[in-house]
Amino acid sequence: MSETPDSAVRTYIDSHRAAFLDDLAEWLRIPSVSAQPEHAADVRRSAEWLAAKLRDTGFPTTEVWPTEGAPAVFAEWPAEDPQAPTVLVYGHHDVQPAAREDGWDSDPFEPVIREGRLHARGAADDKGQVFFHTLGIRAHLAATGRTAPAVHLKLLIEGEEESGSPHFRALVEQHADRLAADAVIVSDTGMWSANTPTVCTGMRGLAECEIVLHGPGQDIHSGSFGGAVPNPATAAARLVAALHDQHARVAIPGFYDGIIDLTDRERALFTELPFDEEQWLRTARSTATHGEQGYSTLERIWARPTAEVNGIGGGYQGPGSKTIIPSSAMVKLSFRLVAGQDPDHIEKAVRDWAADQLPAGIRYEITFGAATRPCLTLLDHPALQSVVRAMGRAFQQPVRFTREGGSGPAADLQDVLGAPVLFLGISIPSDGWHAPNEKVELDLLLKGVETAAYLWGDLGENWRDAH
């Protein structure tokens, strides 16, 4: 009996599994820790290793792109059909710091397989999830008889994600013409669980600031001057108290301007996930949920904007008392943003709000850091549907939808390239990103390979009007 396309893909993956894992282990042995200057040469070596391996995979163009920091890797493999859509895969080859004394059961840069799990720094975040595309594209070609992928395929694998991607946007802007794509696939994400395959449809953005308040020119006696001059610590407390209304809604005028609200369908899909709120609270080391009224916990952390106090201080902090009016105080705030919110608008709204809240006699400075834009792909987008179908074929069960509450460089790709961002990841929460004994489940890693093998054909067949 002849093989079906799906069985041909699985046969190819199974026959090349051992060599694939050997190659991945070789890459994982390179300690490409971007945050530590002593590993700068290793990060460069990691980029060069990947470029060479992509060339061996069949990519006719592979390049190492320098930045002011760590290098990125670019690869390109055109489709035979000039009308095929163009897809850019994003990931990163740098990793978090790791040492045996942090609590690892084995050397973090000497990969080891235990009970069907590959343990090493970067196994899941993000080398494993980048590398599954190499076997995925080869399985796609083998099963279809093609000599080139069904889409114009590009890869951009950066080297500074674990250091905050400080040069990433400039890199994307510099090479925008070569990176131009109809869709971006981000393989630096995860699934709900091993038994519940999911596709992430969006990530929140981030704006953050520090507000420093000044009152008297020095600390002064609270008996001699208290009640007669403004106190910057009191002003800081009042500022924080004014951040939300009684319904835990952000009270900054204009904060919610332009947001894209959850649809009824999205809210219903969130309820299909096997969410255990009590377990989630234990993970959060908290005893009760709290947030904007009218929304569930998942809706609050995935699809609603927030304002959080990250730090507050001022005045005497030592033992006993020191009856002063402090000369200064400070507040650190962060704002998680959802689709439709503009970080520049949020910055202006926060500045205007602070000016209205603070009394005469309090001088202040507000300093904003670099912002990250939110990204969202609508559920009916044809490229997203291709990802869902490909993952459903690999996992042989329905695929559900999530969002992520955090932020990442994916929004820069969406912003600069004007392309929708889609998320394809197979990592699960227990993989321990950034933690000792980071691992990836080998069965899930190979499901990622299989998903990638199906995805390019599905996109080429069902999204020919991308241009």
C-alpha positions as CSV (number, residue, x, y, z in Angstrom):
1,M,0.0,0.0,0.0
2,S,1.4,3.4,-0.9
3,E,1.9,5.9,1.8
4,T,-0.4,8.9,2.4
5,P,1.3,12.4,2.5
6,D,1.0,12.4,6.3
7,S,2.5,8.9,6.7
8,A,5.3,9.8,4.3
9,V,6.1,12.8,6.5
10,R,6.1,10.7,9.6
11,T,8.3,8.0,8.0
12,Y,10.8,10.6,6.9
13,I,11.0,12.2,10.3
14,D,11.3,8.8,12.1
15,S,14.2,7.7,9.8
16,H,16.1,11.0,10.4
17,R,15.3,11.4,14.1
18,A,18.6,10.3,15.4
19,A,20.7,12.5,13.1
20,F,18.4,15.4,13.9
21,L,18.9,15.1,17.6
22,D,22.6,14.6,17.3
23,D,22.9,17.9,15.4
24,L,20.7,19.7,17.9
25,A,22.8,18.4,20.7
26,E,25.9,19.7,19.0
27,W,24.3,23.2,18.7
28,L,23.2,23.1,22.4
29,R,26.8,22.5,23.5
30,I,27.7,26.0,22.3
31,P,27.1,28.3,25.4
32,S,25.6,31.2,23.4
33,V,24.8,33.4,26.4
34,S,24.3,36.9,25.0
35,A,24.1,38.5,28.5
36,Q,27.6,37.6,29.5
37,P,30.5,39.3,27.6
38,E,32.8,36.4,28.1
39,H,30.5,34.3,25.8
40,A,30.5,36.8,22.9
41,A,32.7,34.5,20.8
42,D,30.3,31.6,21.6
43,V,27.3,33.6,20.4
44,R,29.2,34.3,17.2
45,R,30.1,30.6,16.9
46,S,26.5,29.6,17.4
47,A,25.4,31.9,14.6
48,E,28.0,30.5,12.3
49,W,27.1,26.9,13.2
50,L,23.4,27.6,12.4
51,A,24.2,29.3,9.1
52,A,26.3,26.3,8.0
53,K,23.6,23.8,9.1
54,L,20.9,25.8,7.2
55,R,23.2,25.7,4.1
56,D,23.5,21.9,4.5
57,T,19.7,21.7,4.9
58,G,19.4,23.2,1.4
59,F,18.9,26.9,1.9
60,P,20.7,28.5,-1.1
61,T,21.2,31.8,0.8
62,T,22.5,31.8,4.4
63,E,24.2,34.8,6.0
64,V,25.4,36.0,9.4
65,W,24.2,39.5,9.9
66,P,26.3,41.6,12.4
67,T,24.7,44.1,14.8
68,E,26.2,46.4,17.3
69,G,25.8,43.5,19.7
70,A,25.4,39.8,18.8
71,P,24.9,38.5,15.3
72,A,21.7,37.2,13.7
73,V,21.3,34.6,11.0
74,F,19.4,35.1,7.8
75,A,18.4,32.3,5.4
76,E,16.3,32.3,2.3
77,W,14.9,29.5,0.0
78,P,12.7,30.8,-2.9
79,A,9.7,28.7,-4.1
80,E,9.6,27.6,-7.7
81,D,6.3,29.4,-8.1
82,P,6.9,33.2,-8.2
83,Q,3.3,33.8,-7.0
84,A,3.7,31.7,-3.8
85,P,3.4,33.6,-0.5
86,T,6.5,34.7,1.4
87,V,6.9,33.5,5.0
88,L,9.5,34.6,7.5
89,V,10.3,32.4,10.5
90,Y,11.6,34.2,13.6
91,G,13.5,32.7,16.5
92,H,16.7,33.2,18.5
93,H,19.9,31.3,19.0
94,D,21.1,33.0,22.2
95,V,20.3,31.5,25.6
96,Q,20.0,32.4,29.2
97,P,23.0,32.1,31.6
98,A,23.3,28.6,33.2
99,A,25.7,26.9,35.6
100,R,25.7,23.5,37.3
101,E,25.6,25.2,40.7
102,D,22.3,26.9,39.9
103,G,20.6,23.6,40.6
104,W,21.1,21.6,37.4
105,D,21.2,17.8,37.6
106,S,23.8,17.8,34.8
107,D,26.0,20.2,32.9
108,P,23.6,22.7,31.3
109,F,25.6,22.7,28.1
110,E,26.1,19.0,27.8
111,P,22.7,17.7,26.5
112,V,21.3,14.6,28.1
113,I,18.1,12.6,27.4
114,R,16.2,11.3,30.4
115,E,12.8,9.7,30.1
116,G,12.0,11.1,26.7
117,R,13.1,14.6,27.5
118,L,16.2,16.4,26.2
119,H,17.7,18.5,29.0
120,A,20.0,21.4,28.1
121,R,20.0,25.2,28.2
122,G,18.2,26.2,25.0
123,A,16.5,22.9,24.5
124,A,13.1,24.6,24.4
125,D,14.1,28.3,24.5
126,D,14.8,28.6,21.7
127,K,17.3,26.4,19.8
128,G,15.0,23.3,19.8
129,Q,12.1,25.3,18.4
130,V,14.3,26.9,15.8
131,F,16.0,23.7,14.8
132,F,12.8,21.7,14.2
133,H,12.3,23.8,11.0
134,T,15.4,22.2,9.5
135,L,14.0,18.7,9.5
136,G,10.5,20.1,8.9
137,I,11.4,21.6,5.5
138,R,13.3,18.4,4.5
139,A,10.3,16.3,5.4
140,H,8.1,18.7,3.4
141,L,10.2,18.3,0.3
142,A,10.6,14.5,0.6
143,A,6.9,13.9,1.0
144,T,5.8,16.2,-1.8
145,G,8.7,15.5,-4.3
146,R,9.5,19.2,-4.5
147,T,13.0,20.6,-4.9
148,A,12.0,23.9,-3.2
149,P,9.4,24.7,-0.6
150,A,5.8,25.6,-1.5
151,V,6.4,29.1,-0.2
152,H,9.2,31.6,-0.4
153,L,10.8,30.7,2.9
154,K,13.0,33.1,5.0
155,L,14.5,32.7,8.4
156,L,15.7,35.4,10.8
157,I,17.3,34.0,14.0
158,E,18.5,36.7,16.3
159,G,21.3,36.6,18.9
160,E,20.1,39.0,21.5
161,E,16.6,38.1,22.5
162,E,17.7,37.0,26.0
163,S,19.3,40.4,26.4
164,G,16.2,42.4,25.5
165,S,16.8,42.5,21.7
166,P,18.4,46.0,22.0
167,H,19.5,46.1,18.3
168,F,16.7,44.0,16.8
169,R,14.4,46.7,15.5
170,A,17.3,48.5,13.9
171,L,18.4,45.3,12.2
172,V,14.8,44.7,10.8
173,E,14.6,48.3,9.6
174,Q,18.1,48.0,7.9
175,H,17.1,44.8,6.1
176,A,13.4,45.5,5.6
177,D,13.5,44.9,1.9
178,R,15.1,41.5,2.2
179,L,12.9,40.5,5.2
180,A,9.7,41.5,3.4
181,A,7.0,38.8,3.9
182,D,3.3,38.1,3.7
183,A,3.4,36.5,7.2
184,V,5.8,36.0,10.1
185,I,5.9,32.7,12.0
186,V,7.3,33.0,15.5
187,S,8.8,29.8,16.9
188,D,9.6,31.1,20.3
189,T,6.5,30.3,22.2
190,G,4.6,27.4,23.6
191,M,1.4,25.4,24.0
192,W,-1.1,25.1,26.9
193,S,0.0,21.6,27.7
194,A,1.2,18.4,26.2
195,N,-2.4,17.2,25.9
196,T,-3.9,20.5,24.7
197,P,-2.2,21.8,21.5
198,T,-2.8,25.5,21.1
199,V,-1.9,28.3,18.8
200,C,-1.1,31.8,20.3
201,T,-2.9,34.6,18.4
202,G,-1.4,37.6,20.1
203,M,1.0,39.2,22.6
204,R,0.6,42.2,24.8
205,G,2.9,45.2,24.3
206,L,4.7,47.1,27.1
207,A,5.4,50.7,28.1
208,E,7.2,51.5,31.4
209,C,8.3,54.6,33.2
210,E,9.9,55.9,36.4
211,I,8.5,59.0,38.1
212,V,10.8,60.9,40.5
213,L,9.1,63.4,42.7
214,H,11.0,66.3,44.5
215,G,9.7,68.4,47.4
216,P,11.9,70.2,49.9
217,G,15.5,70.8,48.9
218,Q,16.5,68.3,51.7
219,D,14.8,66.2,54.3
220,I,13.1,68.5,56.8
221,H,11.6,68.2,60.3
222,S,8.0,67.0,60.2
223,G,7.2,68.8,63.4
224,S,8.5,72.1,62.2
225,F,7.2,71.9,58.7
226,G,4.7,69.0,58.4
227,G,1.2,70.0,57.3
228,A,2.5,73.2,55.7
229,V,4.6,72.0,52.7
230,P,3.9,69.3,50.2
231,N,5.3,65.8,50.9
232,P,6.7,63.9,47.9
233,A,6.1,60.5,49.5
234,T,2.4,61.4,50.1
235,A,2.2,62.7,46.5
236,A,3.6,59.4,45.3
237,A,1.1,57.4,47.3
238,R,-1.8,59.6,46.0
239,L,-0.5,59.1,42.5
240,V,-0.5,55.3,42.9
241,A,-4.0,55.4,44.5
242,A,-5.3,57.4,41.5
243,L,-4.1,54.8,39.0
244,H,-7.3,52.7,39.1
245,D,-10.9,53.3,39.9
246,Q,-13.1,51.2,42.3
247,H,-13.6,48.6,39.5
248,A,-9.8,48.0,39.0
249,R,-10.1,49.8,35.7
250,V,-7.2,52.1,34.7
251,A,-8.2,55.6,35.5
252,I,-5.8,57.4,33.2
253,P,-7.9,59.4,30.7
254,G,-7.5,58.1,27.1
255,F,-5.8,54.9,28.3
256,Y,-8.4,52.6,26.5
257,D,-8.5,54.6,23.3
258,G,-8.5,52.4,20.2
259,I,-8.3,49.0,21.8
260,I,-9.6,46.0,20.0
261,D,-12.0,44.3,22.3
262,L,-12.4,40.6,22.6
263,T,-15.0,39.1,20.4
264,D,-17.7,36.8,21.8
265,R,-16.1,33.9,19.9
266,E,-12.7,34.6,21.4
267,R,-14.2,34.7,24.9
268,A,-16.0,31.4,24.2
269,L,-12.8,29.8,22.9
270,F,-10.9,30.8,26.1
271,T,-13.5,28.9,28.2
272,E,-12.7,25.7,26.3
273,L,-9.2,25.6,27.8
274,P,-8.8,23.3,30.9
275,F,-8.0,26.2,33.2
276,D,-7.7,25.5,36.9
277,E,-7.8,28.8,38.7
278,E,-6.8,27.4,42.0
279,Q,-3.7,25.8,40.5
280,W,-3.0,29.0,38.7
281,L,-3.2,30.9,42.1
282,R,-0.8,28.5,43.7
283,T,1.7,29.1,40.8
284,A,1.2,32.8,41.4
285,R,1.9,32.3,45.1
286,S,-1.3,34.3,45.7
287,T,-4.6,33.6,47.6
288,A,-7.2,35.5,45.5
289,T,-7.7,36.8,42.0
290,H,-8.1,40.6,41.4
291,G,-8.5,42.8,38.3
292,E,-10.8,44.7,36.0
293,Q,-14.4,43.7,36.7
294,G,-16.3,41.9,34.0
295,Y,-13.4,39.8,32.8
296,S,-12.1,36.3,33.6
297,T,-8.6,35.7,34.8
298,L,-7.4,34.5,31.3
299,E,-9.0,37.5,29.7
300,R,-7.3,39.8,32.1
301,I,-3.8,38.4,31.6
302,W,-4.1,37.9,27.8
303,A,-6.5,40.4,26.3
304,R,-6.9,43.4,28.6
305,P,-4.4,46.3,29.2
306,T,-3.0,46.9,32.7
307,A,-1.2,49.4,34.8
308,E,1.0,48.0,37.5
309,V,3.1,49.5,40.3
310,N,6.5,47.9,40.0
311,G,8.2,49.9,42.8
312,I,7.5,52.8,45.2
313,G,9.8,54.4,47.6
314,G,10.7,57.6,49.5
315,G,11.8,58.7,52.9
316,Y,13.4,56.9,55.8
317,Q,13.5,53.1,55.4
318,G,15.7,52.0,58.4
319,P,14.8,50.7,61.8
320,G,12.9,52.9,64.2
321,S,11.5,56.3,63.3
322,K,12.9,59.4,61.7
323,T,10.3,62.1,61.7
324,I,11.0,63.9,58.4
325,I,9.3,65.1,55.3
326,P,11.5,63.4,52.7
327,S,13.0,65.5,49.9
328,S,12.1,63.0,47.2
329,A,10.1,59.9,46.3
330,M,9.8,57.6,43.3
331,V,7.3,55.3,41.5
332,K,8.0,52.8,38.8
333,L,5.0,51.9,36.6
334,S,4.5,49.5,33.7
335,F,1.6,49.2,31.3
336,R,0.8,46.1,29.4
337,L,-0.9,47.0,26.1
338,V,-3.3,45.2,23.8
339,A,-4.0,45.5,20.1
340,G,-5.1,48.9,19.1
341,Q,-3.1,50.8,21.8
342,D,-0.2,53.0,20.7
343,P,2.7,53.3,23.1
344,D,3.3,56.9,22.1
345,H,-0.3,57.7,22.9
346,I,0.0,55.9,26.3
347,E,3.2,57.9,27.1
348,K,1.4,61.2,26.4
349,A,-1.7,60.1,28.4
350,V,0.5,59.1,31.4
351,R,2.4,62.4,31.3
352,D,-0.8,64.5,31.2
353,W,-2.4,62.4,33.9
354,A,0.6,62.8,36.2
355,A,0.6,66.6,35.6
356,D,-3.0,66.8,36.7
357,Q,-2.5,64.6,39.8
358,L,0.6,66.2,41.4
359,P,0.2,69.3,43.6
360,A,2.0,72.6,43.3
361,G,5.4,72.5,45.0
362,I,6.2,69.0,43.8
363,R,8.7,68.9,41.0
364,Y,8.9,65.7,39.0
365,E,10.6,63.9,36.1
366,I,9.1,61.1,34.1
367,T,11.4,58.8,32.2
368,F,10.0,56.2,29.7
369,G,12.0,53.2,28.5
370,A,11.8,51.7,25.1
371,A,8.3,50.4,24.3
372,T,7.1,47.2,22.7
373,R,4.0,47.2,20.6
374,P,1.2,44.6,21.0
375,C,0.4,42.2,18.2
376,L,-2.7,40.3,17.3
377,T,-3.8,38.1,14.4
378,L,-7.5,37.7,13.9
379,L,-8.9,34.2,14.2
380,D,-10.2,34.1,10.6
381,H,-6.9,35.1,9.0
382,P,-6.1,32.5,6.3
383,A,-2.4,32.1,7.4
384,L,-3.5,31.5,11.0
385,Q,-5.9,28.8,9.7
386,S,-3.0,27.1,7.9
387,V,-1.1,27.0,11.2
388,V,-4.1,25.5,12.9
389,R,-4.7,22.9,10.2
390,A,-1.0,21.9,10.1
391,M,-0.8,21.5,13.9
392,G,-4.1,19.6,13.9
393,R,-2.7,17.1,11.4
394,A,0.4,16.6,13.4
395,F,-1.3,16.2,16.8
396,Q,-4.4,14.5,15.4
397,Q,-6.7,16.4,17.7
398,P,-8.4,19.8,17.8
399,V,-6.2,22.9,18.2
400,R,-7.3,25.6,20.6
401,F,-6.3,29.2,21.0
402,T,-4.4,31.3,23.5
403,R,-2.8,34.6,23.8
404,E,0.3,35.6,25.8
405,G,0.5,38.2,28.5
406,G,4.1,39.0,28.0
407,S,5.9,40.9,25.3
408,G,8.6,40.2,22.8
409,P,10.3,41.4,19.6
410,A,7.6,39.9,17.4
411,A,5.7,43.2,17.4
412,D,8.7,44.9,15.8
413,L,8.4,42.5,12.8
414,Q,4.7,43.2,12.5
415,D,5.3,47.0,12.8
416,V,8.2,47.3,10.4
417,L,7.2,44.7,7.8
418,G,3.5,45.2,8.0
419,A,2.9,41.5,8.1
420,P,0.7,39.4,10.4
421,V,2.5,37.5,13.2
422,L,1.6,33.9,13.8
423,F,2.9,31.7,16.6
424,L,4.1,28.1,16.1
425,G,5.6,26.6,19.3
426,I,5.5,23.2,21.0
427,S,7.0,24.0,24.4
428,I,5.0,23.4,27.5
429,P,5.1,25.2,30.9
430,S,7.0,22.4,32.6
431,D,9.9,22.9,30.2
432,G,11.4,25.4,32.6
433,W,12.5,28.3,30.4
434,H,15.3,30.2,32.1
435,A,15.3,27.7,35.0
436,P,17.6,24.9,36.0
437,N,17.1,21.6,34.1
438,E,15.4,23.2,31.1
439,K,14.1,20.5,28.8
440,V,12.0,19.8,25.8
441,E,9.7,16.8,25.4
442,L,11.1,14.8,22.4
443,D,7.6,13.7,21.3
444,L,6.4,17.3,21.1
445,L,9.6,18.5,19.4
446,L,9.0,16.0,16.6
447,K,5.4,17.1,16.5
448,G,6.8,20.6,15.8
449,V,8.9,19.1,13.0
450,E,5.7,17.5,11.6
451,T,3.7,20.6,11.9
452,A,6.3,22.6,10.0
453,A,6.4,19.9,7.3
454,Y,2.6,20.3,6.7
455,L,2.5,24.1,7.0
456,W,4.4,25.2,3.9
457,G,2.2,23.1,1.6
458,D,-1.0,24.3,3.3
459,L,0.1,28.0,3.0
460,G,1.1,27.5,-0.6
461,E,-2.2,25.9,-1.5
462,N,-4.6,27.9,0.5
463,W,-3.1,31.4,0.6
464,R,-2.2,32.2,-3.0
465,D,-3.8,35.7,-2.8
466,A,-1.4,36.8,-0.1
467,H,0.1,39.5,-2.3
